[in-house]
Amino acid sequence: MTDGAPHVAYLPLTLKRIEAPMNTRKPNDRHLVVFLGDTHCGSTVGLCPEEGLELDDGGWYQPNKAQQWLWSNWLEAWDRVAKIKKIVPGTNLHIVMNGDAVDGDHHKTSQIASRLTGIHVRCFMESMLTPLSLGPDSIHIIRGTAAHVGESGNVEEGIARALSAAGWPVVADPDTGQKSSYWRKLTIGDVKIDVKHHGRMGKRAHTKGPYMRWYAQDIFFNYAMDGDVPPDLAVRSHFHQFADSGQIHKIKTRAVALPAWQLATEYVHRVAESLADIGLVCAVIEDGHYTIEPILFRPERPTEVVVK
């Protein structure tokens, strides 16, 4: 593998898709869309499989206690997704990976398992075995931040191409033909969805909700002023915080910011007061309507030291 560009041969054998292709399945008008982002695989505080990572020199990176907690919740989250999917047999499953799949070698950080981006990619691919086991009908890969996933999102484009070559239903960008996108507009079950990694959010705890309502209106009016139909749902990531504008009177667009799968880095400890939100967000679409079902996990603050 070249650094930052995964090759199909590097995939775990179990990533090869062997079931029938999606166009042979019986159609169903119920859809389950799972939005996730910021897994930051390769970070020492990011998502990592419980067995750890084999390093280039034959050594082994073992996940720490915090990463074991993340992995336990990762399995729990997808178990809950599976239960939502099973409510109506034949429900179509769509996975939207909204950027920063890997952490990468960035900003001279010491908080990575290896400086080889390929090992970060392997970490992500092996983590994806869990959601892939649910048999998604479509997969959408959104490009994240260049510092993490390379210029022009080359790491995530490589991931998308590798998954596609292994037989998984990765949907290409209709404008560029690339397997990943900076910005993706989807219509699933008559619900219009706008997805990007980067967005905007209030910087303080008490401004997150109001700012998301303002942001939803901003997206709505930008579409309308351009003569386009505004989306029903706009999804963003990057801030590692869950926020939801909710339904706003007379405004069609609802904006949701996704949680993450990375705990606080050294940088975050310096600049932030809030804890990261861990988890993912489900949208259940049926009969042209949708409901939002966040699956969230709460990290703990440091253990209190009591001096008497």
C-alpha positions in Angstrom: 0.0 0.0 0.0 1.2 3.5 -0.7 0.8 5.9 2.2 -2.7 7.5 2.1 -4.1 5.4 -0.8 -5.4 2.0 0.3 -5.2 -0.9 -2.2 -7.8 -3.5 -2.5 -5.4 -6.3 -1.7 -4.9 -4.6 1.7 -8.5 -5.2 2.7 -9.3 -7.9 5.3 -10.7 -10.8 3.3 -13.9 -10.6 5.3 -14.6 -7.2 3.7 -15.2 -8.9 0.3 -18.9 -8.8 -0.4 -20.4 -12.2 -1.3 -24.2 -11.7 -0.9 -26.5 -10.9 -3.7 -26.2 -7.4 -5.2 -28.8 -4.9 -4.0 -30.7 -4.7 -7.3 -31.8 -8.4 -6.8 -33.5 -7.6 -3.5 -37.2 -7.0 -3.0 -37.8 -3.3 -2.9 -39.1 -1.6 0.2 -40.3 1.9 0.8 -38.8 2.1 4.3 -35.3 3.4 4.5 -32.8 3.7 7.4 -30.0 6.2 6.9 -27.2 6.0 9.3 -25.0 9.2 9.5 -21.6 8.9 11.2 -18.3 10.8 11.1 -15.1 11.7 12.8 -14.0 8.2 13.6 -10.4 9.4 13.5 -9.0 5.9 13.2 -5.3 5.8 14.0 -5.6 8.3 16.8 -4.8 7.0 20.3 -8.1 8.5 21.4 -10.0 7.5 18.3 -11.9 4.3 17.3 -9.8 1.2 17.3 -10.9 -2.5 17.1 -10.6 -4.4 20.3 -7.8 -6.7 19.0 -5.6 -3.7 18.2 -3.5 -2.9 15.2 -0.5 -4.7 13.7 2.3 -2.3 13.1 4.7 -2.2 10.1 7.6 -3.7 12.0 5.5 -6.7 13.3 4.8 -5.1 16.6 1.3 -4.5 17.9 -0.7 -1.5 19.0 -3.1 -2.3 21.9 -6.1 0.0 22.4 -6.1 1.8 25.7 -8.9 1.9 28.2 -10.6 4.9 26.6 -10.5 3.2 23.2 -12.0 0.0 24.7 -14.9 2.1 25.9 -15.3 3.6 22.4 -15.3 0.1 20.8 -17.8 -1.3 23.2 -20.1 1.6 22.3 -19.4 1.2 18.6 -20.7 -2.4 18.8 -23.7 -1.3 20.9 -24.6 1.5 18.4 -24.6 -0.9 15.5 -26.6 -3.5 17.5 -29.2 -0.8 18.0 -29.1 0.1 14.3 -29.8 -3.6 13.5 -32.8 -3.6 15.8 -34.2 -0.5 14.1 -33.7 -2.1 10.7 -35.5 -5.3 11.8 -38.7 -3.5 12.8 -39.8 -3.7 9.2 -38.3 -6.6 7.2 -36.7 -5.5 4.0 -35.8 -2.0 5.2 -33.2 -0.4 3.0 -30.0 0.5 4.9 -27.8 3.4 3.8 -24.6 4.4 5.4 -23.2 7.9 5.2 -19.6 8.3 6.4 -19.3 12.1 6.9 -15.5 12.7 6.8 -12.4 12.3 8.9 -12.4 8.5 8.8 -8.8 8.5 9.8 -6.7 10.8 12.0 -3.5 10.9 9.8 -0.1 12.3 10.6 -1.0 15.9 11.3 0.2 19.0 13.3 3.2 17.1 14.7 0.8 15.2 17.0 2.2 12.4 19.2 -1.3 10.9 19.7 -1.3 8.5 16.8 -0.7 4.7 16.8 1.7 5.1 13.8 2.9 7.8 11.4 2.0 5.4 8.5 -1.4 6.5 7.2 -1.9 3.0 5.8 -2.2 1.6 9.3 -4.9 4.3 10.1 -6.7 3.1 7.0 -6.5 -0.5 8.1 -8.0 0.5 11.5 -11.0 2.1 9.7 -11.5 -0.8 7.3 -11.5 -3.3 10.2 -13.9 -1.1 12.2 -16.2 -1.1 9.2 -16.7 -4.9 9.4 -19.4 -4.2 12.0 -21.7 -2.0 9.9 -20.9 -3.9 6.7 -22.2 -7.1 8.4 -25.7 -5.4 8.2 -25.7 -5.5 4.4 -26.0 -1.8 3.4 -27.9 -1.0 0.2 -25.8 2.1 -0.4 -22.6 3.7 1.0 -21.8 7.3 0.7 -18.3 8.6 1.6 -17.8 12.3 2.3 -14.4 13.9 2.4 -13.2 15.5 5.6 -10.4 17.8 6.6 -7.2 17.8 4.6 -5.0 17.7 7.7 -6.5 14.3 8.5 -7.4 12.7 5.2 -4.9 14.3 2.8 -5.2 16.9 0.1 -8.3 16.5 -2.0 -9.5 13.9 0.5 -7.2 11.3 -1.1 -7.4 8.9 1.8 -11.2 8.8 1.8 -11.3 8.5 -2.0 -8.9 5.5 -1.7 -11.1 4.0 1.0 -14.2 4.5 -1.1 -12.6 2.9 -4.2 -11.3 -0.1 -2.1 -14.8 -0.7 -0.7 -16.3 -0.4 -4.2 -13.7 -2.8 -5.7 -14.5 -5.3 -2.9 -18.1 -5.3 -4.1 -19.8 -2.9 -1.7 -22.4 -0.5 -3.0 -20.4 2.7 -2.8 -22.3 5.5 -4.7 -20.1 7.6 -6.9 -20.3 11.4 -7.2 -22.6 12.0 -10.2 -20.6 15.2 -11.2 -17.0 14.1 -10.9 -17.2 10.3 -11.2 -15.1 10.0 -8.0 -16.2 7.6 -5.3 -16.3 10.3 -2.6 -17.6 13.8 -2.4 -17.0 17.0 -0.6 -20.7 17.8 -0.8 -23.5 15.3 -1.5 -27.2 15.9 -2.2 -29.3 12.8 -1.7 -33.0 12.0 -2.2 -33.9 8.9 -0.3 -37.6 7.9 -0.2 -38.6 11.4 -1.4 -36.7 13.1 1.5 -34.0 15.5 0.3 -30.7 15.5 2.3 -27.7 17.8 2.1 -24.5 16.4 3.5 -21.1 18.1 4.1 -18.3 17.5 6.6 -17.8 21.1 7.5 -20.5 23.4 8.8 -21.0 25.9 11.6 -21.9 25.6 15.2 -22.2 27.9 18.3 -18.9 27.8 20.3 -20.6 27.8 23.7 -22.8 25.2 25.3 -25.8 27.6 25.5 -25.5 28.7 21.9 -25.4 25.3 20.2 -29.2 25.0 19.9 -29.9 28.5 18.8 -27.1 28.6 16.3 -28.3 25.3 14.7 -31.7 26.9 14.2 -30.1 29.9 12.6 -27.9 27.7 10.5 -30.9 25.6 9.3 -32.6 28.9 8.2 -29.4 30.0 6.4 -29.2 26.8 4.4 -33.0 27.0 3.6 -32.8 30.6 2.3 -29.5 30.1 0.4 -31.2 27.3 -1.6 -34.4 29.3 -2.1 -32.5 32.4 -3.3 -30.7 30.3 -5.9 -34.1 29.0 -7.1 -33.4 25.5 -5.8 -35.6 23.3 -3.6 -34.2 23.4 -0.1 -33.3 20.1 1.6 -35.5 18.5 4.3 -32.4 17.6 6.2 -28.9 19.1 6.3 -26.2 17.0 8.0 -22.8 18.3 9.2 -19.8 17.0 11.2 -16.4 18.3 12.3 -17.2 19.7 15.7 -17.6 16.3 17.5 -20.9 17.7 19.1 -24.4 16.6 18.5 -26.9 19.4 17.9 -30.3 19.5 16.2 -32.2 22.5 15.0 -35.5 20.5 15.2 -38.4 21.5 13.0 -38.7 25.2 12.6 -42.1 26.8 11.8 -42.4 27.6 8.1 -38.8 26.5 7.5 -38.5 23.2 5.7 -34.8 22.5 6.5 -33.7 20.8 9.7 -30.0 20.9 10.5 -28.2 18.2 12.5 -24.6 18.1 13.6 -23.2 14.7 14.2 -21.4 13.3 17.2 -17.9 11.7 16.8 -15.9 8.6 17.7 -12.9 10.4 19.1 -12.4 11.5 22.7 -10.5 14.6 23.7 -7.0 15.1 22.2 -4.3 17.2 23.8 -5.4 20.1 21.6 -9.1 19.8 22.7 -8.0 19.7 26.4 -6.4 23.1 25.8 -9.3 24.9 24.0 -12.6 23.2 25.0 -14.7 22.9 28.1 -17.3 20.5 26.7 -17.0 16.8 26.4 -17.2 15.2 22.9 -20.5 13.6 22.0 -20.0 10.0 21.0 -22.3 8.1 18.7 -24.2 8.3 15.4 -27.6 9.5 14.1 -30.3 7.5 12.3 -33.0 8.9 10.0 -35.9 6.6 9.5 -37.7 7.5 6.2 -41.1 6.1 5.3 -44.0 7.5 3.2 -42.0 10.7 2.4 -41.5 11.6 6.0 -38.6 11.1 8.3 -37.8 10.8 12.0 -34.4 11.4 13.7 -33.1 8.9 16.2 -29.7 9.8 17.7 -27.7 7.1 19.4 -25.4 8.8 21.9 -22.9 7.9 24.5 -21.6 10.2 27.2 -17.9 10.2 28.1 -17.0 10.7 31.8 -15.2 13.7 33.2 -12.0 13.0 35.1 -12.3 11.1 38.3 -12.5 13.4 41.3 -9.5 13.5 43.6 -10.7 14.0 47.2 -8.3 15.4 49.6 -9.2 15.4 53.3 
